[in-house]
């Protein structure tokens, strides 16, 4: 990744860095000036036998220069800090916005922890590269040039030594850079393998205990760390050699300059003042170049982090919404002129929305296999369609498409005859209530979490929805009832979370209901109890319900059976049970009629024994 | 302070290595001080045009020696200190693991409270302690050595100059960093809070993006995050101000020390108390000594972070160690208060006395388990989870434990494996009281499959061998075949050597459970213990798994814990739990033929549901 890329990605980086570089250079010039004064004072005192009174003026000036230099250094540090804060804020917020735009489908494929880490630590590492390493590059060019200009005016021989050794440094730098690169990578890999193993062991501690292997791990952890230590140390021994050579080069150059100055002083070829000045400046000549090495190491992580961040920013969102609104379409179809009435009829009365999947094929980005192939079915307004199939058959993909989280590769989804892609996505989603397999609850009280489903919902409405979804049952046992804080006061079980999700769906009262395995985490008794409220939630709604529990499916107007992304059967319960296909097999398993003993059989009522 | 002492225990065993590393670091800086000092002396002496070059011979050799030795010392220091870092890391890891391994409740703590994030952070904290030497201890230690050395050297020429040098050295090395730390602490605290606030809100938003999107809350969340970020930037701005003031102060005091030395030295030279020829050398020594102070501000910062990490780890580990270990791990002794079982007491099978335990791997032949009126609670302050459960398991018998979530089913699992203990009643394992047996021995009697079994990120074979370290390839194949997973494993590119991915990500839920079943079967333990092994599997996969299960365990005694009522036709006895009590027990047929049995009602409910129109 080159520097241009950085400047393109991070707006206002150039002016910010220019300030840093200018201030830094000013501090460098003051450093040179300080050396000049120091050399003059020392020469006057040492060789010309001046006393304090005679050199008072240069001493005062020297103090002033030191003060200025300190201020310039401080300011440049501050400027670089400000640039880094700006980068953090700008880059982090654009990353966050972009992640939100990429949507749930993208996030599901990534590990959230890693994304959050990129947005937090990653961005903090990126700015080390931008605000420390990049200015240091400029610094490492400007200061040595300025120092050299003064040295050549002072002593040509020393200037030649500096000029000869200086180009060697970048050469070794590159060698070290390569070496450091591989050291860093090797060390990073070693550490991450070690870290990964350690995390794995801790996570699987119960499993280890169950198999009586947990004590043995102490020794294994020790041994693995030792093995990696030895291997890494072996490579470090070689890798550090290049740093050794660089260090040797710069200190020896200073030594050579000093010895040459001494010998030439001895023969009277140079005066002390100039020799002292050159000796003061020689280490300063090498220092900024050597500092690159230090900064380079610190910025290595930044480069890796930036690659990842830019990769995320380059990912295109799956879906771009349109501009049409649901109310407009319904108005044009029903002839209802009043906006409000159309909305009310939508939410309060029977849903006027119908859904049609027309020859839809779909594959998740990066996947070779189609998640859905040529899927066609209709959900008439106010009716329920159940989706049945094994996990991975493509049920959830249907929801992703219908909610506008992804776009079909082929075919179309139509809402009341209008392509879904023409609708404004947030407007469409406002008309859909969705219960997913894993509902996320946000920090806050249980009541707050329910209320989020509909803005402006009253507490009474929320409590009523909660009652219907049997949230009451466990909330009454909690220390603070509905104001119990989730995650802090109490950890909810999967079944309890699903009941809250159901309450949210009931509260939203949206005309379209998308329920993806809404009762999968519930035990039998709760599931049965929730059945009634599920009915309520589906009453008069246009609903798509996925389930692997047959009891939820039974009452749907239409059942669609999917297998490997294709619809294999479609029809009513009665049709499918008599068809003898996949559905019938599933039904038999859950029914147990065929496999359970005779005592059970008498409890299987008529309908199930078809 | 206690945290500092606590941290030092990790380096104590390596104190000689540490001193060596610090010594080398000290010598590397000293070499530079020497280089500049002798160079200054060299040119000053040369400027006086001595009669012979021989007088310059010593400084010239000195310059060369220091020029070379610096790099060598630096190189050696790097090697020793990196080696030390790895040693410290190993020690911290082993300590941490040891701590949480020793208490079974610690495991629970990590599993339940510790979501993956908390765990990951704990592990990151543990890793961060590896910088203890390199970033925290070394800089002040080396600076101290260098400071003392330089003061002593300068004092040989001028006591006053040495005092001034010491003053400025302490100011730059201790006072300025301390003041910036102090000033920055408030801002730093606010920053850490705001940052973690932002981080958790972002994490929550990303995990709940589906809900946010559906609730139309995305824009509001972005606004809230942007506000938080603005606050964070504001807090950080104060931090950078303090930091840059510190940098300025550092530059100022370093150079002013040379200036002050000049001020002191000039009159001394005039008075011939100090020779003029020594002045350049002293000035260079002063300048070069400050190299030792340069890494101190970063080290103070690192110390702060390391102490915070140490505090968090200690807290977590302390939490763990306060809880009582579950099993005492003592030698098996027959409990005289609980009468030993006689053959007549157990109708279904003969009792064999437990052989004296020689090694952890010996097995009970045949297995017998008898729980009588067992009561369990996780904490004395909490109500009992199990409130009197009785269960008998004869050799080859299959017992299903059913009940709703929260009825105490998993507690039976935890208790049998010594992950928690019972305070009343008795659990006899082959004639011995369970809690008196060494926990390793107890665990060897069980092969367990848990809900959502954990697979380690190693090869399939290594995951299976966890159950039986020396298992041959044939044994692996047999176990996999019985668990009906052999075909799948053999179809993988590397067969049994295929890596399973992080937490078994390469496999589907059903496949993972079947690998776990194969692992349990490989163990060869007399009792198979299954805790909701089909949780989270869909109907088809569940059916396939159960089919594989019942055909695999033909001869074994099985305890099958589940809340699903499907697939129970193959068990001998069903135990129904309700609120921690065993309310019913009997064969499936018996339970179903009692008109008002809870089990029958539960099944009936399931069917009514299906047919309720």
Interface residues (C-beta under 8 A of the other chain):
Chain A: X27 X34 X38 X41 X42 X45 X46 X47 X49 X51 X52 X55 X59 X62 X63 X66 X67 X69 X70 X71 X73 X74 X75 X77 X78 X81 X82 X84 X85 X88 X89 X92 X93 X96 X97 X99 X100 X103 X104 X107 X112 X113 X115 X116 X119 X120 X191 X194 X195 X196 X197 X198 X199 X200 X201 X202 X203 X204 X205 X206 X207 X208 X209 X210 X211 X212 X213 X214 X215 X217 X218 X221 X222 X225 X226 X228 X229 X232 X233 X236 X237 X240 X241 X243 X244 X245 X247 X248 X251 X252 X254 X255 X258 X259 X261 X262 X263 X265 X266 X268 X271 X272 X275 X276 X279 X283 X390 X391 X392 X403 X405 X426 X429 X430 X432 X433 X434 X436 X439 X440 X441 X442 X443 X452 X453 X455 X491 X493 X495 X523 X524 X525 X526 X527 X528 X531 X548 X549 X550 X551 X554 X555 X586 X589 X590 X591 X592 X595 X596 X597 X599 X600 X603 X604 X605 X606 X607 X608
Chain B: X31 X32 X35 X36 X38 X39 X40 X42 X43 X44 X45 X46 X47 X49 X50 X53 X56 X59 X60 X63 X64 X66 X67 X68 X70 X71 X72 X74 X75 X78 X79 X82 X83 X86 X87 X89 X90 X93 X94 X97 X98 X100 X101 X104 X107 X110 X111 X112 X116 X117 X119 X120 X122 X123 X124 X126 X127 X195 X198 X199 X200 X202 X203 X204 X205 X206 X207 X208 X209 X210 X211 X212 X213 X214 X215 X216 X217 X218 X221 X222 X225 X226 X229 X230 X232 X233 X236 X237 X240 X241 X243 X244 X245 X247 X248 X249 X251 X252 X255 X256 X258 X259 X262 X263 X265 X266 X267 X269 X270 X276 X277 X279 X280 X283 X284 X360 X404 X405 X406 X417 X418 X419 X440 X443 X444 X446 X448 X450 X453 X454 X455 X456 X457 X466 X467 X469 X502 X503 X508 X509 X519 X523 X537 X538 X539 X540 X541 X543 X563 X564 X565 X566 X569 X588 X589 X592 X593 X600 X602 X603 X604 X605 X606 X607 X608 X609 X610 X611 X612 X613
